[in-house]
Amino acid sequence: MGPRGGRVEPKDDAPQRSDAQRNRERILEVALAELTCSPDVPLSVIARKAGVGQGTFYRNFPSREALVLEIHRREVRQLTDGAAELLAVRDPARALREWMDRLAEFAMAKTGLADALRQATSATGGPARPGYSLVVAAIELLLDANHKAGTIRPGVTADDFVLAIAGIFQIDPNGDWRPQATRLLDLVMDGLRAGAPSR
């Protein structure tokens, strides 16, 4: 109790929280790399490489499914937050094209995690494509900005865009995927610009 009868909060609470957050982030970073290489990597290997004990690991992620879903959520958030961030600093067409590159990077990483994600969503009964609605919302944001600027053809919908860029999910993530993805996305961007009012 404090001098006036109030409860005294521990002074080291904030450092403990920041240490816990750092542990969690380190686990997620290591897990992303390890699960991308092997969806069946033992959780004990992830904990060891992250430099945390089993107790710390399981306090943060009580199961493989919880870990995989959190990695996926984090990757989706970074991708979708990027749409608004790019629109704040780039013209709409440049923002859209740069975001498409980020989407390709996400697709290549997700391909490596696909087996682990499938296992996690089937085990939890979750949606087959968690986070998809957030990605569609980011696409709609980018397309809307480009429609308003007149930099893409009228009437392009998020569904049109998803179908047009679906080819990036067919690229081999283990090969030299970047040049092929760049060519494909440049073709999609050229198609979006064809018939744009501002051209």
Stockholm file with secondary structure:
# STOCKHOLM 1.0

chainA/1-199         MGPRGGRVEPKDDAPQRSDAQRNRERILEVALAELTCSPDVPLSVIARKAGVGQGTFYRNFPSREALVLEIHRREVRQLTDGAAELLAVRDPARALREWMDRLAEFAMAKTGLADALRQATSATGGPARPGYSLVVAAIELLLDANHKAGTIRPGVTADDFVLAIAGIFQIDPNGDWRPQATRLLDLVMDGLRAGAPSR
#=GR chainA/1-199 SS CCTTSCCCCCTTHHHHHHHHHHHHHHHHHHHHHHHHHCTTCCHHHHHHHHTCCHHHHHHHCSSHHHHHHHHHHHHHHHHHHHHHHHHHHSCHHHHHHHHHHHHHHHHHHHHHHHHHHHHHHHHHTCCSSTTHHHHHHHHHHHHHHHHHHTCSCTTCCHHHHHHHHGGGGGSCTTSCHHHHHHHHHHHHHHHHHTTCTTC
#=GC SS_cons         CCTTSCCCCCTTHHHHHHHHHHHHHHHHHHHHHHHHHCTTCCHHHHHHHHTCCHHHHHHHCSSHHHHHHHHHHHHHHHHHHHHHHHHHHSCHHHHHHHHHHHHHHHHHHHHHHHHHHHHHHHHHTCCSSTTHHHHHHHHHHHHHHHHHHTCSCTTCCHHHHHHHHGGGGGSCTTSCHHHHHHHHHHHHHHHHHTTCTTC
//
